[in-house]
Amino acid sequence: MSRNDSGKYTVTAENSSGTKSAFVVVRVLDTPSAPVNLKVKEITNQSVTLVWEPPLLDGGSKIKNYIIEKRESTRKTYAAVVTNCHALSWKIEPLQEGCSYYFRVLAENAHGVGLPVGTADALKVSEVPQTPKNLSVTDQTKTSISLAWEKPEYDGGSRVMQYLLEVQLKGQEKWSGVNTFKTMEATVANLNPGEEYLFRVTAINDKGKSDPKVLAGPVMTKDLVFEPDARPAFSSYSVNVGKDMNIDIPIFGRPKPAVTWTKDGAPLKANFTNIIETEYAVTGLTENEQYEFRVIARNAAGVFSEPSDSSGSITATDELEPPRASMDPKYKDVIVVNAGEHLLLDADIYGKPIPDVAWLKEGKEMDKAVRIEVKTTQKRAAMTIKDVTKLDGGHYDLVLKNLGGTKVLPITVKVLDKPGPPTGPMKVTGVMSDRCIIAWSEPALDGGASISHYVLEKRETSRLSWTVVAPNIKGLYHKVTNLLTGNEYIFRVRAINKYGVGDYLESEPITARNPYKPPTAPGTPEASQITKESMVLSWTTPEQTGGADIEGYHLEKRDKDSVRWTKCNRQKLTDTHFKVTGLLTDHFYEFRVAAENEAGMGELSELSLFYRACDATTPPGPPHHPKVTDYSKSSAEVAPAVEPPIEKEWNMCTPPTGIQATKLTIADLKEGGEYQFRVCAINSEGVGEAANVHGTVVTSDRAEAPEIELDADLRKVVSVRTTVSLTWEKPAHDGGSKVMCYNVEFKPKTGDKWGTACTVKVPEATVPNLTPNEAYLFRVVAINEKGKSEPKDLGLPVVAKDVGIEPSANLLFNTYSVKAGSDLTLESGLVLWLTY
């Protein structure tokens, strides 16, 4: 059975007197299923809060606690955050800001840890950024407004990807999105002249939007016009010969004034030396300013020509050059570094404008750490990792980006270090009382060298010290032996390479015990082939083997004149029959047998009848009271009524050697055929006289009401027409000798003399051939080797008549618990009676 077989089961009995139903609730004892509805309630830059609901199936046992585990997205194994959570939510902290994690939750009950439920995607530990700062208007016209702002003081642990700029017409409530921008400036065009507008800007990272920063007041769309104004810091400048002179004069005006420089009323020359070539690089220009150029020729006589035509307006901006880098050829191969050393990655960079530099590991931005130092200049990018460990090995990327494109340069680093812990969880299988099998997986980080072997250790949970189980395991599993039965153990394993010993992987506690139990009792032994010195005992196998194969049987005998039981077999007995020898002639013996499996010897069987050790001198007489107990259209069941034999041609239904039982079902009969039956007994002297079954039997299906034997707790006396059925309990004290049989005595209510109705070996009997509607008294006497007990009277007279009872169901329990993988048997004392 599995946890899915838990539920409510209903059994219904029905006959002509009515219908009766009863139910049982079955709980399968198993580990719980996975918790449901795992959700992320809150994420900050240092924590994640999870909420969930209990499992739908608790495994038949109350949930003790929950286990929360986390895993960095760059790793393969989970680590426990908390193992004893009793709530349905948990705040996981502290976490590394900017890192991505997977989380999962497992429920635990008395039978172990159940299935996990995890987050589908990696969660980045960050939050929304703070509000951008200093939103201001930098320019405006009658149809446009230019704005600028500063980045937030704190980005929430995740880089701000873009900014959302929104506009609102004064007097309205609705904000409209203008666009998103990656820079901290924007121009809003196509506005209505003379209208007043409000603006606000919002920072966005991968966790969402910040609170908006609203412009201090509305801005009207109109052209700003004021005269040009130049405000030099000084009116005169002095400079030494041969030195450069830099004059910086702020210019104001709206619209933006055109700026020209003259010297003594003439245009300012771009060159101050003679130029022979027909090209010249003009320096000292201001970025994004517009310039016009013209050329004047001069000959050797010092005569100047007329100026050339103007070049037209030219804006001083950088030309675009895609980024590129020059690296040492060693970076084309795997970079090998020992643990504890410093790792330097560097490159010369080129591009116009100067590229932005980023270092990635496994395709993601690297976490900030004290031991990681990144230096970037206009011509060089370098990263130094101090005291490297095995976690620093992997794939790195140097990313260069500018307006001309993106360049990615891959670098592979291998760190020589001791290995990481083996990959878990550890699997413990084949648990027995003295052994089990431990298995694990290879470490996710091998330390840059192959694993040479593993070391396995164990510890009893009641102790603190560890002992080595196996110091040199080459594979990924090991069979552990010499465990103490019933003790609880924890195992741990670590990997070893040529650089050192790795970290441990630890198992969950396990208890050393067998997964099965001793078998139930075999069938009651029966004797055959009886002689004065020996007899052959046979029995049936146990109904339940306890989960393990039967290894053998233990057969014992007791002389009727003795109180001691002795073994019959000296060697291991695997068959279900055994010839017992060395018996004393004319002595009576009884037998019992028990089965044994790996868990030990099971229950003893019921005691056999007493068998007399003697040789048969004559064939046996006819069997007593043969009768047909049941029949169908193709079979008849015969059991030991005395009638004169009828001489006809007879066919043998049993094997020639006969059978041990006193009941036989004869199959393969012709439907509608009329048959007679007889029974003979056989001993060593031959076949005895036949006893005929009274009347004939016509094979057809019998139609009758269902009948289930009435449990002794439900009734003491049941009368049907001419019979009365009685039950009783064994004596509280048997006098020191086993009760061999019971005498059931009866007499009519008006009579004086007690008569013996029958003698039985079990505490129940049916008294037949009573007079209908006559009242009778009954009593029972127990008999052992020393004689008869005092009689036990029924107390009230019983009238022999039919009794009508509605169906009833007597269930021992309403709720059943069964361990996963085991069978479940439900027994109901159902009683069906029909009145005639």
C-alpha positions in Angstrom: 0.0 0.0 0.0 1.0 3.6 -0.5 -0.1 6.9 1.0 -2.7 7.2 -1.8 -4.6 4.2 -0.4 -5.6 6.2 2.7 -9.3 7.0 3.0 -12.7 5.8 4.2 -13.8 2.2 3.2 -17.4 1.0 3.5 -18.7 -2.6 3.7 -22.4 -3.4 3.2 -24.3 -6.6 4.0 -27.8 -7.2 2.6 -30.4 -9.9 2.7 -34.2 -10.1 2.7 -34.4 -8.9 6.3 -32.6 -5.6 5.6 -29.3 -3.9 4.8 -26.5 -2.9 7.2 -23.3 -0.9 6.4 -20.2 -0.2 8.4 -17.1 1.9 7.6 -13.4 2.0 8.5 -10.9 4.8 8.0 -7.5 3.6 6.7 -4.4 5.6 7.4 -1.3 4.5 5.5 1.8 5.1 7.7 4.3 6.7 5.3 6.3 9.9 4.9 4.2 12.9 4.1 3.6 14.3 0.6 5.0 17.6 -0.5 3.7 20.8 1.1 1.4 22.8 -1.2 1.1 26.4 -2.4 4.6 27.5 -1.7 4.8 31.2 -2.3 7.3 34.0 -1.8 5.8 36.6 0.6 8.6 39.1 0.7 12.0 39.7 -0.7 14.5 42.3 0.7 18.2 42.9 0.0 19.1 40.4 2.8 16.2 38.1 3.3 13.4 36.1 1.6 10.1 35.2 3.4 8.3 31.9 2.3 4.8 30.8 3.1 3.2 27.4 2.4 0.3 25.1 3.3 0.5 21.6 5.0 0.8 18.5 2.7 -2.5 17.0 1.5 -1.3 13.6 2.8 0.3 13.5 6.2 1.4 9.9 6.0 -0.9 8.8 8.8 1.1 10.7 11.4 1.1 14.2 12.6 3.5 16.6 10.9 6.3 17.2 13.5 8.1 20.0 11.7 9.3 21.4 8.4 12.7 21.6 6.8 13.7 24.6 4.8 16.7 24.4 2.4 18.4 26.9 0.1 20.7 26.5 -2.9 22.7 29.2 -4.7 21.9 29.3 -8.4 25.5 28.5 -9.2 25.6 25.4 -7.1 24.0 22.0 -7.4 23.4 21.0 -3.8 20.9 22.3 -1.2 22.0 23.4 2.3 19.6 23.3 5.3 18.5 26.7 6.6 16.3 25.3 9.4 15.4 21.7 10.3 12.8 22.3 13.1 10.3 24.8 11.7 6.8 24.5 13.3 5.1 27.3 11.5 3.8 27.6 7.9 6.2 30.5 7.1 9.8 31.3 7.5 12.1 34.4 7.0 15.4 33.2 5.6 18.2 35.5 6.5 20.9 36.7 6.2 21.4 36.2 2.5 24.1 37.7 0.2 22.7 40.8 -1.4 22.4 40.5 -5.2 22.8 36.6 -5.2 20.1 34.3 -6.7 18.8 31.4 -4.7 16.5 28.4 -5.0 14.5 27.4 -2.0 12.5 24.2 -1.1 10.4 23.0 1.9 9.9 19.4 3.2 7.6 18.1 5.8 8.7 15.6 8.4 6.6 13.1 10.5 7.4 10.2 12.7 8.1 8.0 9.6 10.7 10.4 8.0 11.1 13.3 5.7 8.6 13.7 2.8 8.7 15.0 -0.7 10.0 18.6 -1.4 8.2 21.5 -2.9 10.5 24.2 -4.4 10.6 27.5 -6.1 10.5 27.1 -9.9 12.8 30.0 -10.6 15.8 31.5 -8.9 15.0 34.4 -6.6 17.4 37.3 -6.5 18.0 38.8 -3.1 17.2 42.4 -3.7 14.5 45.0 -3.4 13.1 48.0 -5.3 15.5 50.9 -5.5 15.1 54.2 -3.7 13.6 57.3 -5.3 15.8 59.1 -7.9 17.3 62.4 -6.7 17.3 66.0 -7.9 14.8 66.0 -10.8 15.2 69.4 -12.6 14.4 71.1 -15.9 17.5 71.7 -18.0 15.9 73.3 -21.1 12.5 74.2 -22.5 10.9 75.4 -25.7 7.3 76.0 -26.7 6.9 72.3 -27.7 9.5 70.5 -25.6 10.9 70.3 -22.1 14.3 68.7 -21.2 14.9 67.2 -17.8 17.7 65.6 -15.8 18.0 63.7 -12.5 20.5 61.8 -10.4 20.5 58.1 -9.7 19.0 56.8 -6.4 21.2 56.8 -3.4 20.6 53.0 -3.0 19.7 50.7 -5.9 18.1 47.9 -3.7 20.9 45.4 -4.3 20.1 45.1 -8.0 21.4 47.4 -10.8 18.9 50.0 -12.0 18.0 48.9 -15.5 16.0 52.0 -16.6 14.0 55.0 -15.6 10.3 55.6 -16.4 9.4 59.3 -17.1 5.7 60.3 -16.8 3.9 63.5 -17.6 0.7 65.0 -16.2 -1.2 68.0 -17.7 -1.9 70.5 -14.9 -5.5 70.2 -13.6 -5.8 66.5 -14.5 -5.3 63.4 -12.4 -4.0 60.9 -14.9 -0.3 60.4 -15.4 0.9 59.3 -18.8 4.1 57.4 -19.5 6.5 59.2 -21.8 9.1 56.5 -22.3 11.8 54.6 -20.5 15.4 55.8 -20.5 18.7 54.2 -19.6 20.4 57.5 -19.1 19.5 60.2 -16.4 18.2 62.8 -18.9 15.4 63.0 -21.3 13.6 65.5 -23.6 9.8 65.4 -23.8 8.7 66.6 -27.3 5.4 67.3 -29.0 3.9 69.2 -26.1 1.2 71.9 -26.5 2.5 75.4 -26.5 1.5 77.5 -23.4 0.4 74.5 -21.4 1.7 73.7 -17.9 3.0 70.2 -17.2 4.1 68.2 -14.2 6.8 65.5 -14.5 7.9 62.6 -12.4 10.6 59.9 -12.8 10.7 56.3 -11.4 13.8 54.0 -11.1 13.3 50.3 -12.1 15.4 47.3 -11.3 14.6 43.6 -11.6 12.4 43.7 -8.4 10.2 46.5 -9.5 9.6 50.2 -9.4 10.8 52.8 -6.8 8.6 55.5 -5.5 8.4 58.3 -8.1 10.3 61.6 -7.8 8.0 64.5 -8.7 9.2 67.8 -10.1 8.8 70.6 -7.6 6.3 72.5 -9.7 4.6 72.6 -13.1 6.6 73.8 -16.1 5.0 75.9 -19.0 6.0 75.1 -22.5 7.4 78.3 -24.0 10.6 79.5 -25.6 13.0 81.2 -23.3 14.5 84.4 -24.9 17.2 86.5 -23.3 20.2 88.3 -24.7 23.6 86.5 -25.1 25.9 87.1 -22.2 29.5 86.2 -21.8 31.1 86.3 -18.3 34.8 85.8 -18.4 36.5 85.3 -15.1 39.3 87.8 -16.0 39.6 90.5 -18.6 43.3 90.0 -19.2 45.5 86.9 -19.2 49.3 86.6 -19.0 51.2 83.6 -20.2 54.8 82.7 -20.7 56.2 82.1 -24.1 56.0 78.5 -25.2 53.2 77.7 -22.8 49.6 76.8 -23.7 46.8 79.2 -22.9 43.3 78.0 -22.0 40.5 80.6 -21.8 37.1 79.2 -20.5 34.3 81.8 -20.7 30.7 80.8 -19.7 28.2 81.8 -22.5 24.5 82.5 -21.7 21.6 83.3 -24.0 18.4 82.0 -25.4 18.2 80.8 -28.1 21.7 79.4 -27.8 24.1 82.1 -29.1 26.5 81.4 -31.9 30.1 81.8 -30.6 33.0 83.2 -32.7 36.5 84.0 -31.7 38.5 86.9 -33.3 41.9 88.3 -32.7 42.3 92.0 -33.3 39.1 91.9 -35.3 40.2 89.0 -37.5 39.0 85.4 -37.2 41.1 83.4 -34.9 43.5 81.1 -36.5 43.4 77.4 -35.8 47.1 77.0 -36.4 50.0 79.1 -35.2 52.7 77.6 -37.4 53.0 77.3 -41.2 51.2 74.3 -42.7 52.6 72.8 -45.8 50.3 69.9 -46.1 46.7 70.1 -47.1 45.4 68.6 -43.8 45.5 69.7 -40.2 44.2 68.3 -36.8 42.5 71.1 -34.8 42.7 70.5 -31.1 41.3 72.2 -28.0 37.7 72.0 -29.2 34.7 71.7 -26.8 32.7 68.5 -27.0 29.3 68.8 -28.7 30.0 72.5 -29.7 29.5 73.5 -33.4 32.3 75.0 -35.4 32.9 76.3 -38.9 36.3 76.2 -40.7 37.9 78.1 -43.7 41.4 78.0 -45.2 43.5 81.0 -46.4 46.6 80.4 -48.5 49.8 82.5 -48.3 52.7 82.5 -50.8 56.4 83.2 -50.4 55.8 86.9 -51.0 53.6 87.0 -47.9 50.4 87.7 -49.9 47.2 86.1 -48.4 44.5 84.8 -50.7 40.8 85.2 -50.2 39.3 82.8 -47.6 37.8 79.6 -48.9 34.1 78.9 -48.5 33.0 77.8 -45.1 33.0 74.2 -44.2 29.6 74.6 -42.7 28.6 73.7 -39.2 30.5 70.8 -37.7 29.8 69.3 -34.2 32.8 68.3 -32.2 32.0 64.6 -31.2 33.9 61.4 -30.9 33.8 59.0 -33.7 32.5 55.4 -33.0 35.0 52.6 -32.6 33.7 49.1 -31.5 35.4 47.9 -28.3 38.2 45.4 -28.5 40.9 44.1 -26.1 44.4 42.8 -26.2 45.1 39.9 -23.8 48.1 37.7 -23.0 48.0 34.5 -25.1 47.9 32.4 -21.9 44.3 33.4 -21.4 43.4 31.3 -24.4 44.2 28.2 -22.4 42.9 27.1 -18.9 44.4 29.3 -16.2 45.6 27.0 -13.4 46.2 28.4 -9.9 46.7 26.8 -6.5 44.3 27.4 -3.7 45.5 30.3 -1.5 47.3 32.2 -4.3 46.3 35.4 -6.0 44.6 35.3 -9.4 45.1 38.3 -11.8 43.0 38.7 -14.9 43.8 41.8 -17.1 43.6 43.1 -20.6 44.4 46.3 -22.6 41.1 47.8 -23.9 40.3 50.0 -26.9 37.2 51.7 -28.3 35.6 55.0 -28.9 34.0 56.1 -26.8 35.9 54.4 -24.0 34.0 51.1 -23.3 32.2 50.2 -20.1 33.9 47.2 -18.4 32.1 44.4 -16.6 33.4 41.1 -15.2 31.0 38.1 -15.2 31.3 34.6 -13.6 29.2 31.8 -15.1 27.3 34.4 -17.1 26.2 36.5 -14.0 27.6 39.6 -12.3 30.1 38.8 -9.7 29.3 39.4 -6.0 31.1 42.2 -4.3 33.8 40.9 -1.8 36.7 42.3 0.1 39.1 39.9 -1.6 38.0 40.8 -5.1 39.6 44.0 -6.5 38.6 45.5 -9.8 40.6 48.3 -11.5 39.6 50.0 -14.7 41.4 52.8 -16.6 40.9 54.2 -20.0 43.3 51.7 -21.5 43.3 48.7 -19.1 40.9 46.5 -17.2 42.1 44.2 -14.4 40.6 42.0 -11.7 42.5 40.5 -8.8 41.1 37.7 -6.6 43.0 37.2 -3.4 43.4 33.8 -1.6 41.4 31.8 -4.2 39.5 28.7 -3.2 37.9 26.0 -5.2 34.7 28.1 -5.5 36.6 30.6 -7.6 37.2 28.1 -10.4 35.0 28.3 -13.4 34.2 30.4 -16.5 34.8 34.1 -16.5 33.8 36.8 -19.1 35.3 40.2 -19.6 32.5 42.3 -21.3 33.4 45.5 -23.1 30.5 47.7 -24.3 30.1 51.1 -25.9 27.8 52.7 -28.6 29.8 50.8 -31.2 28.9 47.4 -29.9 29.8 44.7 -27.3 32.9 42.5 -27.0 33.0 39.4 -24.8 36.3 37.7 -23.9 36.1 34.3 -22.2 38.6 33.1 -19.6 38.6 29.6 -17.9 40.1 29.2 -14.4 41.0 26.0 -12.7 41.8 26.1 -9.0 43.8 23.3 -7.5 42.3 22.6 -4.1 40.9 19.9 -1.9 37.4 18.6 -3.2 34.1 19.8 -2.0 31.6 17.6 -0.1 30.1 14.6 -2.1 26.8 15.4 -3.7 23.8 14.4 -1.5 21.6 13.3 -0.1 23.3 10.1 1.1 21.1 7.1 0.3 20.8 4.4 2.9 19.3 1.2 1.5 19.1 -2.5 2.5 18.8 -1.7 6.2 19.0 -4.9 8.3 19.7 -5.5 12.0 23.4 -5.7 11.4 24.1 -4.1 8.0 23.1 -1.5 5.4 24.3 0.0 2.1 25.4 3.7 1.9 25.5 5.5 -1.5 26.4 9.0 -2.6 27.3 11.0 -5.7 30.6 12.6 -6.8 31.4 16.1 -5.5 30.2 19.0 -7.6 33.7 20.5 -7.1 36.6 18.1 -7.5 39.3 20.7 -6.7 40.9 20.4 -10.1 42.0 16.8 -9.7 40.4 13.4 -9.9 39.0 11.9 -6.7 41.4 9.2 -5.5 39.1 7.6 -2.9 36.4 8.3 -0.2 36.5 7.8 3.6 33.3 6.6 5.3 32.6 7.1 9.1 29.8 6.2 11.4 28.6 7.4 14.8 25.9 6.2 17.2 23.5 9.0 17.9 24.0 8.4 21.6 27.7 9.2 21.3 29.8 12.1 20.1 32.9 10.3 18.6 33.1 9.1 15.0 34.7 5.8 13.9 36.1 5.0 10.5 34.1 2.3 8.7 36.2 2.2 5.5 39.3 4.4 4.8 39.8 3.7 1.1 36.5 3.4 -0.9 37.0 3.6 -4.6 33.3 3.6 -5.7 30.3 5.6 -4.8 28.7 3.1 -2.3 29.8 0.8 0.5 28.1 -2.1 2.5 28.4 -1.4 6.2 28.4 -4.5 8.5 28.7 -5.3 12.2 26.0 -2.9 13.3 24.3 -3.4 16.6 20.6 -4.3 16.4 18.3 -1.5 17.5 21.0 1.2 17.6 20.6 4.4 15.7 23.5 5.5 13.5 24.6 8.6 11.5 27.1 8.2 8.6 29.3 10.7 6.9 31.6 10.6 3.9 34.3 12.8 2.4 36.3 12.8 -0.8 40.1 12.9 -1.1 42.2 14.1 -4.0 46.0 14.7 -4.3 45.5 18.2 -2.8 43.8 17.2 0.4 40.7 16.0 2.3 37.3 17.4 1.4 34.3 18.4 3.5 31.9 15.9 4.9 28.4 14.9 3.6 26.3 13.6 6.5 23.3 11.2 6.4 20.0 11.3 8.2 19.8 9.0 11.3 18.9 5.3 10.6 18.0 2.5 13.0 19.6 -1.0 12.5 16.7 -3.4 12.4 15.2 -6.0 10.1 12.4 -4.9 7.8 10.5 -8.2 8.6 9.3 -10.2 11.6 9.0 -13.9 12.5 6.4 -16.0 10.7 2.9 -16.9 12.0 2.1 -20.4 13.1 2.0 -23.3 10.6 -1.1 -25.5 10.3 -1.9 -28.1 12.9 0.3 -31.3 12.4 -1.6 -34.4 11.2 -0.2 -38.0 11.4 -0.2 -40.7 8.8 1.6 -44.0 8.1 1.4 -44.8 11.9 3.3 -47.8 13.2 4.3 -48.9 16.6 7.6 -47.1 16.4 7.0 -44.2 14.0 4.5 -42.0 12.2 4.7 -39.3 9.5 3.7 -35.8 10.5 2.6 -33.2 7.9 1.4 -29.6 8.2 0.7 -26.6 6.0 3.0 -23.5 5.7 2.2 -20.3 7.7 -0.3 -17.9 6.2 2.2 -15.1 6.7 6.0 -15.5 6.3 6.8 -12.2 8.1 8.3 -10.7 4.9 11.2 -13.2 4.6 11.5 -16.8 3.2 10.9 -19.7 5.6 14.3 -21.2 6.5 13.1 -24.3 8.3 10.7 -25.8 10.8 10.9 -27.0 14.4 8.8 -30.1 15.2 8.2 -31.1 18.8 6.4 -34.1 20.5 5.0 -34.8 23.9 4.1 -38.2 25.4 0.7 -38.1 27.0 2.3 -39.5 30.2 4.9 -36.6 30.3 4.9 -32.9 30.7 8.1 -32.3 28.7 8.3 -31.4 25.0 11.2 -32.9 23.0 12.5 -32.0 19.5 11.7 -34.5 16.7 14.2 -33.2 14.2 17.9 -32.9 14.9 18.9 -31.6 11.4 17.5 -28.5 9.7 13.9 -29.3 8.5 12.8 -27.5 5.3 9.9 -29.8 4.2 6.3 -29.7 5.6 6.4 -33.3 6.6 8.7 -35.5 8.8 8.9 -39.1 9.8 9.1 -39.3 13.6 10.9 -42.5 14.8 11.8 -44.0 18.2 8.3 -43.9 19.6 7.1 -46.2 22.4 4.6 -48.8 21.4 1.0 -48.1 22.5 1.9 -44.7 23.8 -0.1 -41.6 22.9 1.7 -38.6 21.4 0.7 -35.0 20.5 2.8 -32.7 18.2 3.3 -29.1 17.5 5.5 -27.2 15.0 6.9 -23.7 14.5 8.4 -22.0 11.4 11.6 -20.0 11.4 12.9 -17.2 9.1 15.8 -14.8 9.3 14.0 -12.8 12.0 13.7 -15.9 14.3 11.3 -18.6 15.2 7.6 -17.8 14.9 4.5 -18.9 16.9 3.8 -22.5 17.6 1.0 -24.2 15.8 -2.2 -25.6 17.5 -1.6 -28.9 19.3 -2.4 -32.0 17.2 -4.7 -34.8 18.3 -3.2 -37.6 20.4 -2.0 -40.4 18.1 -1.3 -43.9 19.3 1.9 -45.6 18.2 0.7 -49.0 17.1 0.5 -51.2 14.0 -2.8 -51.5 12.2 -4.0 -55.2 12.4 -7.2 -54.9 10.3 -8.6 -52.5 7.7 -10.6 -49.6 9.2 -14.3 -49.5 9.6 -16.6 -47.2 7.5 -16.3 -43.4 8.1 -18.8 -41.9 10.4 -21.7 -39.8 9.0 -20.6 -39.0 5.5 -22.8 -36.3 4.0 -22.9 -33.7 1.2 -22.3 -30.3 2.7 -22.5 -28.1 -0.4 -22.9 -28.5 -4.2 -23.0 -26.4 -7.3 -23.7 -27.1 -11.0 -20.2 -28.5 -11.5 -19.0 -29.6 -8.0 -20.1 -31.3 -4.7 -18.5 -31.1 -1.2 -18.6 -34.4 0.8 -17.9 -34.7 4.5 -18.3 -37.6 7.1 -24.9 -39.9 7.4 -25.2 -43.7 7.6 -27.3 -45.5 5.0 -27.2 -49.0 3.6 -24.7 -49.2 0.7 -26.0 -49.3 -2.8 -24.1 -51.7 -5.1 -23.3 -49.8 -8.3 -20.3 -49.0 -10.5 -18.2 -46.5 -8.6 -15.5 -44.1 -9.8 -12.6 -43.0 -7.5 -12.5 -39.3 -6.8 -9.3 -39.2 -4.7 -5.7 -40.4 -5.5 -5.2 -44.1 -4.9 -3.3 -43.4 -1.7 -6.3 -41.4 -0.3 -6.3 -38.0 1.4 -5.7 -36.9 5.0 -8.6 -34.5 5.2 -12.2 -35.4 6.2 -13.7 -33.1 3.6 -13.4 -33.2 -0.2 -14.7 -31.0 -3.0 -15.4 -33.0 -6.2 -15.1 -30.8 -9.3 -15.8 -31.3 -13.0 -19.3 -32.9 -12.5 -21.9 -32.7 -15.3 -24.5 -30.0 -14.7 -27.9 -31.5 -13.9 -26.4 -34.9 -13.3 -27.6 -37.1 -10.4 -24.8 -38.6 -8.3 -24.3 -40.8 -5.3 -21.2 -40.8 -3.1 -19.5 -43.1 -0.6 -16.3 -42.9 1.6 -13.8 -45.5 2.6 -11.0 -45.3 5.2 -7.4 -46.7 4.5 -4.8 -47.9 6.9 -1.6 -50.0 6.5 -3.7 -53.2 6.3 -5.9 -52.0 3.4 -9.1 -50.3 2.5 -11.9 -50.4 4.9 -15.7 -50.8 4.5 -17.4 -48.0 2.5 -19.9 -45.6 4.1 -22.6 -44.3 1.7 -23.8 -40.7 1.6 -27.6 -40.7 2.0 -29.7 -39.9 -1.1 -28.5 -38.5 -4.4 -27.3 -35.1 -5.4 -28.4 -33.2 -8.5 -25.6 -30.8 -9.5 -27.1 -27.3 -9.8 -26.3 -23.9 -8.2 -27.8 -23.6 -4.8 -29.8 -20.4 -4.1 -29.7 -19.4 -0.4 -29.1 -16.3 1.7 -25.5 -15.3 2.5 -24.3 -16.6 5.9 -21.3 -15.6 7.9 -20.2 -17.4 11.1 -21.4 -15.4 14.1 -18.7 -14.1 16.3 -18.7 -15.4 19.9 -18.9 -11.9 21.3 -22.1 -11.3 19.5 -24.2 -14.2 20.7 -24.2 -17.0 23.2 -27.1 -19.1 22.1 -28.7 -19.3 18.6 -31.6 -21.6 17.8 -32.7 -22.6 14.3 -35.8 -24.9 14.0 -34.5 -28.2 15.4 -31.0 -27.2 16.5 -29.4 -25.0 19.1 -25.8 -23.6 18.8 -23.9 -22.9 22.0 -20.6 -21.1 22.8 -18.6 -20.7 26.0 -15.2 -19.7 27.3 -12.3 -21.9 28.5 -12.1 -22.5 32.3 -10.1 -19.8 34.1 -7.9 -22.6 35.5 -7.3 -25.9 33.7 -6.2 -27.8 36.9 -2.6 -28.1 35.7 -3.5 -30.3 32.8 -4.7 -29.4 29.3 -8.5 -29.5 28.8 -8.9 -32.4 26.3 -12.6 -32.0 25.5 -16.0 -30.7 26.6 -19.3 -32.6 27.2 -22.4 -30.8 26.2 -25.4 -32.1 28.2 -29.1 -31.2 27.8 -32.6 -32.1 29.0 -36.2 -30.9 28.3 -37.4 -28.2 30.6 -40.0 -30.5 32.1 -37.5 -33.5 32.3 -35.3 -34.7 35.2 -32.6 -36.6 33.5 -29.5 -35.0 31.8 -28.3 -36.6 28.5 -25.0 -36.1 26.6 -25.7 -34.2 23.4 -22.1 -34.3 22.0 -18.4 -34.2 23.0 -16.2 -31.5 21.3 -12.7 -30.2 21.6 -13.5 -26.5 20.9 -15.6 -24.1 23.1 -18.7 -24.2 20.8 -21.2 -26.9 19.7 -24.4 -27.4 17.8 -27.0 -29.7 19.3 -29.2 -31.2 16.5 -32.4 -33.3 16.3 -34.4 -31.3 18.8 -38.2 -31.1 18.9 -39.4 -27.8 17.4 -40.9 -25.3 19.8 -39.7 -27.4 22.8 -37.9 -25.7 25.7 -34.5 -27.2 26.7 -31.9 -26.7 29.4 -28.1 -27.0 28.6 -24.9 -27.3 30.5 -21.2 -27.8 29.7 -18.5 -29.9 31.5 -14.7 -29.6 30.9 -12.6 -32.8 31.0 -8.8 -33.2 31.5 -6.7 -36.2 32.4 -7.9 -36.0 36.1 -11.6 -36.0 35.4 -14.6 -33.8 34.9 -15.2 -30.3 36.1 -18.3 -29.0 37.8 -21.0 -28.3 35.1 -21.7 -24.8 33.8 -25.5 -24.2 33.3 -26.8 -21.9 30.7 -29.3 -20.6 33.3 -32.3 -20.0 31.0 -34.2 -22.5 28.9 -33.9 -22.2 25.1 -36.9 -22.8 22.7 -35.9 -24.6 19.5 -37.3 -22.3 16.8 -36.0 -20.0 14.0 -34.7 -16.6 15.0 -34.8 -13.6 12.6 -32.0 -11.1 13.0 -31.3 -8.1 10.8 -27.8 -7.8 9.3 -25.2 -6.4 11.6 -21.5 -5.5 11.3 -19.1 -5.6 14.2 -15.9 -3.8 13.4 -13.0 -4.0 15.9 -11.9 -0.5 15.0 -13.2 2.5 12.9 -9.7 3.6 12.0 -6.8 1.4 10.8 -3.2 2.4 10.3 -0.9 0.5 8.0 2.7 1.0 6.9 3.3 2.0 3.3 4.1 -1.1 1.1 2.2 -3.5 3.5 -1.1 -5.3 2.8 -4.3 -4.3 4.7 -6.9 -7.0 5.7 -10.3 -5.9 7.1 -12.4 -8.5 8.9 -16.0 -7.8 9.8 -18.2 -10.0 11.8 -21.2 -9.9 9.4 -24.3 -11.9 10.3 -27.1 -12.6 7.9 -30.2 -14.5 9.1 -33.4 -15.4 7.2 -36.6 -16.5 8.8 -38.8 -19.2 7.1 
